[in-house]
Amino acid sequence: MALFHCNFFSHTLGLCSSVYVILPQPEPDEKTRLPQAAEGRKWPVLYLLHGLSDDHTIWQRRTAIERYADKLPLAVVMPAVHRSFYMDMAMGYHYGTYIAEELPRLMRAFFPISDQRAETYVAGLSMGGYGAFKLALTYPERYAAAASLSGVVDVKEIGREVDDAVWMNEVSHIFPDPRHIAGTKDDLFFLSQQVMLHEGPKPKLYQWCGTEDFLYSQNVHFRAHAEKLGMDLTYSEGPGGHEWVHWDDQIEKVLAWLPLPDRVR
């Protein structure tokens, strides 16, 4: 495996941004002893999203993601979006457009990464679980699979009555109307209904949450909703809270679950 620390200017954000990228290291050609990079090989890709208080370095620091991805025909892209909820913020940066449009375009320009739906996946934890499901349900024609670990899958809860003026001020800068998210393009329940109502591709979903996690009840709620809709959902849960020990274990399971092609072109 190879690990790249990539820094570049984002025109969407109007500022410099950073990603970590894990790439498979091709075997040397027996004749030339050079990597077989000239064959036009494009790697399937997993966009791996961080949580509210983290950044693009966190998966590398807190899990064995590089070791788990070793030997897999898979690129892993780990971007930074700060505390944006992967949104075009009401008062702030357009991280939604960045993560959905500009970042994949730049990654494919910089690295040998596939642009095929069957080879494009997204996963994340907590805030990143919301981002992963939102991307896949908003653009089901782009993502074959999405995984949420301890995800904020019912973002409507953000706008409930909360006795925390600082938090409510923050979310008002992120969502256009935090108290009226239901039925909008930011509501995963609404997005999943739209995906199932219309013709077209439908992403496979993987969902996990700890039974002692403060987000557990909303994860159970979304599971029931997805199952009622007949979505292709793999759900699991287990003892534990909002902790890295569980996400490290689960990301290995997510990599095993991904519908990777039998061989890379």
Order of alpha helices (4+ residues) and beta strands (2+ residues): beta-beta-beta-alpha-alpha-beta-alpha-beta-alpha-beta-alpha-alpha-beta-alpha-beta-alpha
